[in-house]
Amino acid sequence: MSVSLRLKRMGRRHRPFYRVTAVDKRKPRDGRVIEELGYYDPLHTDESKQISLKSERIQYWISVGAQPSDTVRGLIKRSAAAASA
């Protein structure tokens, strides 16, 4: 089974909210997930509360071969930069 770290869309119309998830690559975008690893709220006014990730679990999934999507890779970088600043 090949695992991917990607976003799952939640929320309502015109008010997106995303969960960062570990999911089998063959499953649909909003299908069953293996593990939820955090969330991303692009419309939140406070940028420090837009992203919340479980960094230890993300590092675990990457260490066992999971491939993050381009968007999730960018969110991980943003989260790490905000944590170090």
C-alpha positions in Angstrom: 0.0 0.0 0.0 1.4 3.4 -1.0 0.5 6.2 1.4 0.1 9.9 0.5 -0.1 12.9 2.8 -2.8 15.1 1.3 -5.7 17.4 2.1 -9.3 16.4 2.6 -11.8 19.1 2.0 -14.3 19.9 4.7 -16.5 22.9 5.5 -19.3 24.3 3.5 -19.6 26.1 0.1 -17.4 29.2 -0.1 -16.0 28.4 3.3 -13.3 25.8 2.8 -11.6 24.0 5.6 -9.0 21.2 5.1 -7.7 18.3 7.1 -4.2 17.0 6.5 -4.5 13.2 6.3 -2.5 10.1 5.6 -4.4 8.2 2.9 -3.9 5.3 0.4 -3.1 6.9 -2.9 -5.8 4.9 -4.7 -8.6 6.3 -2.5 -10.7 9.4 -3.5 -9.9 12.8 -2.1 -12.6 12.7 0.6 -12.5 9.0 1.1 -11.5 6.9 4.1 -8.3 8.0 5.7 -5.6 6.1 7.7 -4.9 8.9 10.1 -5.7 12.6 10.5 -2.5 14.7 11.0 -3.8 18.2 11.4 -5.9 20.9 9.7 -5.6 24.0 7.5 -8.1 26.9 7.6 -7.2 29.3 4.8 -9.8 31.9 5.7 -8.8 32.3 9.4 -7.8 35.9 10.1 -5.0 35.0 12.5 -2.2 33.4 10.5 -0.8 31.6 13.5 -4.0 29.6 13.8 -4.4 28.8 10.1 -2.3 25.7 10.3 -2.1 23.0 13.0 -0.1 19.9 12.3 1.1 16.9 14.4 4.7 17.2 13.3 5.9 13.9 15.0 3.3 11.9 13.2 4.0 13.6 9.9 7.7 12.8 10.3 6.8 9.2 11.1 4.8 8.8 7.9 7.5 10.4 5.8 10.1 8.1 7.4 8.1 5.0 6.4 7.7 6.2 2.8 4.6 8.4 2.6 4.8 11.1 -0.1 3.4 14.5 0.8 1.5 16.4 -1.9 2.9 19.7 -3.1 0.4 21.6 -1.0 1.0 19.6 2.1 4.8 20.0 1.6 4.3 23.8 1.5 2.1 23.7 4.7 4.8 21.7 6.5 7.4 24.3 5.5 5.1 27.2 6.6 4.4 25.5 9.9 8.1 24.9 10.6 9.0 28.5 9.7 6.3 29.8 12.1 7.4 27.5 14.9 11.1 28.7 14.6 10.2 32.4 14.4 
